Amino acid sequence: MVIIATDGRKRANLHSRSIRHELCSTTRTKYYWICARFRKTIRNKVFVGALSLGTAALHFGLILLGVQAGDKVICQSMTFSASANPIVYQGATAVFVDSELDTWNMCPNAFDTAIKDRISKGKKPKATIAVNLYRMPFNVDQIRAIANEYEILILDDSAESLGSTYRGAHCGTFGDISVLSFNGNKIITTSGDGANVIKNIDLKNKAIFLATQARDNAQHYQHSAIGYNYRMSNICDGIGRGLMEVLDKHSQKRHEMHAF
Ligand SMILES: Cc1ncc(COP(=O)(O)O)c(C=O)c1O
């Protein structure tokens, strides 16, 4: 059995040994929420929450960062629409900023100007969505410095850039929360799905609570908050864990194709 991408190309072979092994062990795994393989790849102490879509991971990321109706969120203008749509899901307003020539990603000067403009109009933006488009990291040092100066949270959209690095650090680790996608057109695919990369233990606990329908610790079904069912299925998790084994090979191939 193979997974076919939306463009009709074959993206994963479910007979491959690593995937078969992971699928078998997955059914015995009680908690597939933690994507241990990604943590191993980036050699970083982060929590990775496996979710049903990259778009869900963006929406969930905004929720976890506390973005609410009426907030302003700065978003890179040149990106896929899924980067921006979740801002509207939250009832917040997107403030689009232009890209820079070097990376084609968010221009630090335009970012700074947009923040100042919003502050002069009475409301500081709550967060920014910076995108590593086409596997090219955004200008992390400068965007991070500006965000820190104004205490603005970064949601790092690394949907397209699993396997890329910036000064030795892996894409998917630059934000207060980062987003990965395993959609059919990405470097590895589980047939859909996505993930949040979270660095803070409180946010991790909040993520587990909200992603499991916000079910309270009670004997019966009790919910004191609005929850979500955004979790990746355990079968897809098994495919993803198996495919993490070939991520380096796929990344290498991409570099070779780019160098051609
Ligand atoms: C930059 C970017 N952000 C977000 C997404 C959304 O990811 P998904 O398709 O997994 O919902 C994609 C890809 O599809 C993307 O390219």
The ligand as an SDF file (V2000), in Angstrom:
LIG
                    3D

 16 16  0  0  0  0  0  0  0  0999 V2000
    3.4850   27.6590    4.7330 C   0  0  0  0  0  0  0  0  0  0  0  0
    2.3810   26.7080    5.0540 C   0  0  0  0  0  0  0  0  0  0  0  0
    1.6780   26.8780    6.1880 N   0  0  0  0  0  0  0  0  0  0  0  0
    0.6820   26.0310    6.5360 C   0  0  0  0  0  0  0  0  0  0  0  0
    0.3520   24.9520    5.7500 C   0  0  0  0  0  0  0  0  0  0  0  0
   -0.7990   24.0930    6.1600 C   0  0  0  0  0  0  0  0  0  0  0  0
   -0.4460   22.7940    6.4250 O   0  0  0  0  0  0  0  0  0  0  0  0
   -1.5420   21.6090    6.1950 P   0  0  0  0  0  0  0  0  0  0  0  0
   -1.7160   21.4640    4.7270 O   0  0  0  0  0  0  0  0  0  0  0  0
   -0.9000   20.4180    6.8340 O   0  0  0  0  0  0  0  0  0  0  0  0
   -2.7890   22.0040    6.8810 O   0  0  0  0  0  0  0  0  0  0  0  0
    1.0750   24.7220    4.5600 C   0  0  0  0  0  0  0  0  0  0  0  0
    0.8560   23.5800    3.6620 C   0  0  0  0  0  0  0  0  0  0  0  0
    0.0350   23.0310    3.2060 O   0  0  0  0  0  0  0  0  0  0  0  0
    2.0950   25.6260    4.1970 C   0  0  0  0  0  0  0  0  0  0  0  0
    2.7880   25.4540    3.0700 O   0  0  0  0  0  0  0  0  0  0  0  0
  1  2  1  0
  2  3  1  0
  2 15  2  0
  3  4  2  0
  4  5  1  0
  5  6  1  0
  5 12  2  0
  6  7  1  0
  7  8  1  0
  8  9  2  0
  8 10  1  0
  8 11  1  0
 12 13  1  0
 12 15  1  0
 13 14  2  0
 15 16  1  0
M  END
$$$$
